[in-house]
Amino acid sequence: MVLVDTSVWIRSLAKRPPYTAELDRLLGLEEVAGHELVYGELLIGDWRRYSMTSRPPTRRHWPQ
């Protein structure tokens, strides 16, 4: 059984060898284990792509 890290899933989903072939092989053998933290990271996606420019402006809640 192999616990597959987020980085391997990302590279495999991007079709980057040798990650794709090896992960496909392990999936075929039903030798892949997952973890909820890895799933969460995959669901969040590439948060670094969305820098401060995509966040709404913040306002201070205290008087100046």
C-alpha positions in Angstrom: 0.0 0.0 0.0 1.3 3.4 -1.0 0.2 6.7 0.4 0.3 9.1 -2.5 1.3 12.7 -1.8 -0.5 15.7 -3.2 2.5 16.6 -5.4 2.4 13.2 -7.1 -1.4 13.5 -7.8 -0.8 16.9 -9.3 2.0 15.7 -11.5 0.0 12.7 -12.6 -3.1 14.7 -13.4 -0.9 17.0 -15.5 0.2 13.9 -17.4 3.9 14.3 -16.4 5.9 11.1 -16.8 7.0 9.1 -14.9 4.3 10.0 -12.4 1.4 9.1 -14.6 2.6 5.6 -15.5 3.6 4.6 -12.0 0.4 6.0 -10.4 -1.7 4.3 -13.1 0.1 1.0 -12.3 -0.5 1.3 -8.6 -4.1 2.2 -9.1 -4.5 -0.8 -11.3 -3.1 -3.0 -8.5 -5.4 -1.3 -6.0 -2.2 -0.3 -4.0 -3.0 3.4 -3.5 -4.0 4.9 -0.2 -5.4 8.3 0.3 -5.7 10.7 3.2 -8.2 13.5 3.9 -5.5 16.1 4.1 -4.3 15.2 0.6 -7.8 15.3 -0.7 -8.3 18.7 0.9 -5.1 20.1 -0.7 -6.3 18.9 -4.1 -9.7 20.5 -3.5 -8.1 23.8 -2.6 -6.0 23.9 -5.7 -3.2 26.2 -6.5 -3.9 29.0 -4.1 -0.6 30.7 -4.9 -2.0 31.5 -8.4 -4.6 33.7 -6.8 -2.5 36.3 -5.1 -3.6 39.4 -3.3 -4.9 40.8 -6.6 -7.9 38.4 -6.5 -8.8 39.0 -2.9 -11.5 41.6 -2.0 -10.2 44.7 -0.4 -10.2 44.6 3.4 -11.4 47.4 5.7 -10.3 48.2 9.1 -12.8 47.7 11.8 -11.3 50.2 14.2 -11.1 54.0 14.1 -7.9 55.5 12.9 
